[in-house]
Amino acid sequence: MTRVLTGSDVAALLSLDDCIAAVESAFRAHGEGALAPPGILSVHAERGAFHIKTAMFGRWFAAKTNANFPSNPSKHNLPTVQGVLLLFDADDGVPVAVMDSMEITVRRTAAATAVAAKHLARPATGTIEIYGCGRQGRVQLEALARVMPVRRVIAHDIDPRAVERLAAHFALVERGEPDVIVTCTTSRSPVLREARPGVFIAAVGADNPEKVEIDPDLMRRSTIVTDVTAQAMELGDLHHASGAVVHAELGEIVAGRKAGRRADDEVIIFDSTGAGFQDAAAAAVVYERARERGAGIDVVM
């Protein structure tokens, strides 16, 4: 039997706290060399792109197919990201679940930022600057609030209404000196060119070679930590920053194999392109919670 789980099922089953714990565990396993390398396939369409990400995590294999169409909200009243995730039992190959991938993608992406901030941001931070105030931006802030105090938010978006919606959830200020910066846009030109000493930057939006959020010169002047370096070189801001040097993958830092922040004035950029093992870890939580609570519908495939 294969369990079918809708987006509302996933949202009810996957708390941010559980997602952060699962994603941190996946990064640790990756950093310890306990996981097979994740796989990725990208296919571009006229108005968007399709990404297939695969990975093992423990006894589970996940294959997620996402469609990313940035003009969907304005042109079709549809989400930017839509997709499905297949979860298999790697012991016998049984497809145990088919689930909506949107909630998984949004939450595991924010969870990765939270894990990176936990290990790389300066302690006692409080002011967050965010570029991109859509759904992902809001969940990024909610996830950061799980690992650090979020007292003030400086928000930027090309749509003023998106900033207003964010203001309903967080205390916004017009200016200030941020401790943490998150970029989660669909930009094809840099939105961030400078950063004050000591800031931690989570670069989330660049997930194909055409997207870029961080100025290449800023990348070259900063300490770079990736989720998966080979993937970041192909898809992330690192792709545009010839000559930039990667300090570590996040998993190596979580596993204690490499140092995290080494100085208070160090500018650290987390180039987050989204690894398949994050999806597998989050999907495993969803499936296990669904079994515990009797959620979803079982079908014969």
C-alpha positions as CSV (number, residue, x, y, z in Angstrom):
1,M,0.0,0.0,0.0
2,T,1.1,3.5,-0.8
3,R,0.0,6.4,1.3
4,V,-1.2,9.6,-0.5
5,L,-0.7,12.8,1.5
6,T,-1.9,16.2,0.4
7,G,-0.4,19.6,1.0
8,S,-2.7,20.2,4.0
9,D,-1.7,16.7,5.3
10,V,2.0,17.6,5.1
11,A,1.5,21.0,6.7
12,A,-0.3,19.4,9.7
13,L,2.3,16.6,10.1
14,L,5.6,18.5,9.6
15,S,6.3,21.1,12.3
16,L,9.2,23.5,11.9
17,D,10.8,22.1,15.0
18,D,10.7,18.6,13.7
19,C,11.9,19.7,10.3
20,I,14.8,21.6,11.7
21,A,15.9,18.6,13.8
22,A,15.5,16.2,10.8
23,V,17.4,18.5,8.4
24,E,20.2,19.0,11.0
25,S,20.5,15.2,11.3
26,A,20.7,14.9,7.6
27,F,23.4,17.5,7.3
28,R,25.4,15.7,10.0
29,A,25.1,12.4,8.3
30,H,26.2,14.0,5.0
31,G,29.2,15.6,6.7
32,E,30.2,12.3,8.2
33,G,30.2,10.7,4.8
34,A,27.3,8.4,5.8
35,L,25.0,9.3,2.8
36,A,25.3,8.6,-0.9
37,P,25.8,11.8,-2.9
38,P,22.4,13.4,-3.7
39,G,21.3,13.6,-7.4
40,I,19.7,16.4,-9.3
41,L,18.3,16.9,-12.8
42,S,17.1,20.2,-14.2
43,V,15.0,20.8,-17.3
44,H,14.1,24.4,-18.4
45,A,10.8,25.4,-19.8
46,E,9.8,28.6,-21.5
47,R,8.5,30.3,-18.4
48,G,10.1,28.2,-15.6
49,A,12.0,25.1,-14.8
50,F,11.6,21.6,-13.5
51,H,14.0,20.1,-10.9
52,I,14.2,16.5,-9.8
53,K,16.2,15.9,-6.6
54,T,17.0,12.5,-5.2
55,A,18.7,11.2,-2.1
56,M,18.9,8.5,0.5
57,F,18.4,9.1,4.2
58,G,18.6,6.1,6.5
59,R,16.1,3.5,5.2
60,W,14.4,6.0,2.9
61,F,14.9,7.0,-0.7
62,A,13.2,10.2,-1.9
63,A,12.6,11.5,-5.4
64,K,11.1,15.0,-5.6
65,T,9.9,16.7,-8.8
66,N,9.3,20.4,-8.4
67,A,8.0,22.9,-11.0
68,N,9.3,26.4,-10.4
69,F,7.4,29.1,-12.4
70,P,8.0,32.6,-10.9
71,S,5.2,34.3,-12.9
72,N,2.5,31.9,-11.6
73,P,1.2,34.1,-8.7
74,S,0.7,37.2,-10.9
75,K,-0.4,35.5,-14.1
76,H,-2.3,32.4,-13.0
77,N,-3.0,32.8,-9.3
78,L,-0.9,29.7,-8.7
79,P,2.0,29.0,-6.4
80,T,5.5,29.6,-7.7
81,V,6.5,26.1,-6.7
82,Q,4.4,23.0,-7.2
83,G,5.4,19.3,-7.1
84,V,5.2,15.8,-5.7
85,L,7.6,13.7,-3.7
86,L,7.9,9.9,-3.9
87,L,9.2,8.1,-0.8
88,F,10.5,4.6,-1.0
89,D,11.5,2.0,1.6
90,A,15.1,1.4,0.5
91,D,15.1,-2.0,2.1
92,D,12.7,-3.5,-0.4
93,G,11.9,-0.8,-2.9
94,V,8.3,-0.4,-1.9
95,P,6.9,3.1,-2.7
96,V,5.4,3.9,0.7
97,A,4.2,7.4,0.1
98,V,3.3,10.0,-2.6
99,M,3.1,13.5,-1.1
100,D,2.7,17.1,-2.1
101,S,6.2,18.6,-2.1
102,M,5.4,22.3,-1.7
103,E,5.3,22.3,2.1
104,I,8.3,20.1,2.3
105,T,10.3,22.4,0.0
106,V,9.4,25.6,1.9
107,R,10.0,24.1,5.3
108,R,13.2,22.2,4.7
109,T,14.7,25.2,2.9
110,A,13.9,27.4,5.9
111,A,15.2,24.6,8.2
112,A,18.5,24.6,6.4
113,T,18.9,28.3,7.0
114,A,18.1,27.8,10.7
115,V,20.7,25.1,11.0
116,A,23.3,27.2,9.2
117,A,22.5,30.2,11.4
118,K,22.7,28.1,14.6
119,H,26.3,27.1,13.6
120,L,27.5,30.2,11.8
121,A,25.8,33.4,13.0
122,R,27.1,35.4,15.9
123,P,25.3,34.7,19.2
124,A,22.7,37.2,20.5
125,T,21.6,38.3,17.1
126,G,18.4,40.2,16.8
127,T,17.9,42.1,13.6
128,I,17.2,40.2,10.4
129,E,17.2,41.7,6.9
130,I,15.2,39.8,4.3
131,Y,15.0,40.1,0.6
132,G,11.9,38.5,-0.8
133,C,8.8,38.7,1.4
134,G,6.7,35.9,0.0
135,R,5.8,32.6,1.6
136,Q,9.4,31.4,1.7
137,G,10.5,34.7,3.3
138,R,7.9,34.4,6.1
139,V,8.8,30.7,6.9
140,Q,12.5,31.6,6.8
141,L,11.9,34.1,9.6
142,E,9.8,31.6,11.6
143,A,12.6,29.1,11.3
144,L,15.2,31.6,12.4
145,A,13.1,32.5,15.4
146,R,13.5,28.8,16.6
147,V,17.3,29.2,16.9
148,M,17.9,32.9,17.7
149,P,16.0,36.0,18.9
150,V,14.3,37.8,16.1
151,R,13.5,41.3,17.5
152,R,13.4,43.4,14.3
153,V,13.1,42.7,10.6
154,I,14.2,44.9,7.7
155,A,12.2,43.8,4.6
156,H,12.6,44.3,0.9
157,D,10.4,43.1,-1.9
158,I,9.5,44.4,-5.4
159,D,5.8,44.0,-4.3
160,P,4.9,46.5,-1.5
161,R,1.9,44.3,-0.6
162,A,4.3,41.4,0.2
163,V,6.1,43.6,2.7
164,E,2.7,44.6,4.2
165,R,1.7,41.0,4.6
166,L,5.0,40.2,6.3
167,A,4.4,43.1,8.7
168,A,1.4,41.3,10.0
169,H,3.6,38.6,11.4
170,F,6.8,40.5,12.4
171,A,7.9,43.9,13.7
172,L,9.4,45.7,10.7
173,V,11.8,48.6,10.7
174,E,12.9,50.7,7.8
175,R,16.6,50.6,8.4
176,G,19.2,49.3,10.7
177,E,22.3,47.1,10.9
178,P,21.4,43.5,10.4
179,D,23.0,40.6,12.1
180,V,21.6,38.1,9.6
181,I,20.6,38.6,6.0
182,V,18.4,36.2,4.0
183,T,17.9,36.5,0.3
184,C,15.1,34.4,-1.1
185,T,14.2,36.0,-4.4
186,T,14.0,34.8,-8.0
187,S,16.4,37.6,-9.1
188,R,18.7,37.3,-12.1
189,S,20.9,40.1,-10.9
190,P,22.6,40.7,-7.5
191,V,20.3,42.1,-4.8
192,L,23.1,42.2,-2.2
193,R,26.4,43.9,-2.9
194,E,27.8,44.8,0.5
195,A,27.6,43.4,4.0
196,R,28.9,44.8,7.3
197,P,31.5,42.8,9.3
198,G,30.2,39.9,11.2
199,V,27.0,39.4,9.3
200,F,25.7,35.9,8.4
201,I,24.0,35.7,5.0
202,A,21.8,32.9,3.8
203,A,21.6,33.0,0.0
204,V,18.5,30.9,-0.7
205,G,17.0,31.9,-4.0
206,A,19.6,30.9,-6.7
207,D,18.6,27.4,-7.7
208,N,19.5,27.4,-11.4
209,P,22.4,28.9,-13.3
210,E,20.5,31.9,-14.5
211,K,19.6,33.2,-11.0
212,V,21.9,35.2,-8.8
213,E,21.4,37.2,-5.6
214,I,24.9,37.9,-4.2
215,D,27.4,40.1,-5.9
216,P,30.4,37.9,-7.0
217,D,32.8,40.3,-5.4
218,L,31.0,40.0,-2.1
219,M,31.2,36.2,-2.5
220,R,35.0,36.4,-3.1
221,R,35.5,38.6,0.0
222,S,33.5,36.3,2.3
223,T,33.7,32.9,3.9
224,I,31.6,30.6,1.9
225,V,29.7,27.5,3.3
226,T,27.6,25.4,0.9
227,D,25.0,22.8,1.4
228,V,26.5,20.7,-1.4
229,T,29.5,22.3,-3.1
230,A,29.3,20.6,-6.4
231,Q,25.7,21.6,-6.7
232,A,26.3,25.2,-5.6
233,M,29.0,25.5,-8.3
234,E,26.4,24.6,-10.9
235,L,23.2,26.2,-9.6
236,G,24.0,28.6,-6.7
237,D,25.5,32.1,-6.3
238,L,28.9,30.3,-6.3
239,H,28.3,29.5,-10.0
240,H,28.7,33.3,-10.8
241,A,31.7,33.9,-8.5
242,S,34.8,32.7,-10.3
243,G,37.7,32.5,-8.0
244,A,35.6,32.3,-4.8
245,V,36.9,29.7,-2.3
246,V,34.6,27.4,-0.3
247,H,35.5,27.0,3.3
248,A,33.3,24.0,4.0
249,E,30.0,22.2,3.4
250,L,27.5,22.8,6.2
251,G,27.4,19.1,7.0
252,E,31.2,19.1,7.8
253,I,30.6,21.9,10.3
254,V,27.6,20.3,11.9
255,A,29.6,17.0,12.1
256,G,32.5,18.9,13.8
257,R,34.9,18.1,11.0
258,K,35.5,21.8,10.1
259,A,35.3,25.0,12.1
260,G,32.2,27.3,11.9
261,R,32.6,31.0,12.7
262,R,36.2,31.8,13.4
263,A,36.0,35.5,14.1
264,D,33.3,38.1,15.2
265,D,34.0,40.2,12.1
266,E,33.9,37.3,9.6
267,V,31.2,37.6,6.9
268,I,29.8,34.2,6.2
269,I,27.6,33.3,3.2
270,F,25.6,30.1,3.2
271,D,25.0,29.2,-0.4
272,S,21.8,27.1,-0.1
273,T,20.7,25.3,-3.3
274,G,18.6,22.7,-1.6
275,A,19.9,19.1,-1.2
276,G,17.9,16.0,-1.8
277,F,18.8,14.6,1.6
278,Q,16.9,17.5,3.2
279,D,13.8,16.4,1.3
280,A,14.3,12.8,2.3
281,A,14.8,13.6,5.9
282,A,11.7,15.9,6.0
283,A,9.6,13.4,4.0
284,A,10.5,10.6,6.4
285,V,9.2,12.7,9.3
286,V,5.9,13.3,7.4
287,Y,5.4,9.6,6.6
288,E,6.2,8.4,10.1
289,R,3.8,11.0,11.6
290,A,1.1,10.0,9.1
291,R,1.4,6.4,10.2
292,E,1.2,7.3,13.8
293,R,-1.9,9.6,13.3
294,G,-3.7,7.7,10.5
295,A,-3.4,10.6,8.1
296,G,-3.7,10.3,4.4
297,I,-5.3,7.7,2.1
298,D,-3.8,4.3,1.3
299,V,-4.0,3.2,-2.3
300,V,-2.7,0.2,-4.3
301,M,-0.3,1.4,-6.9
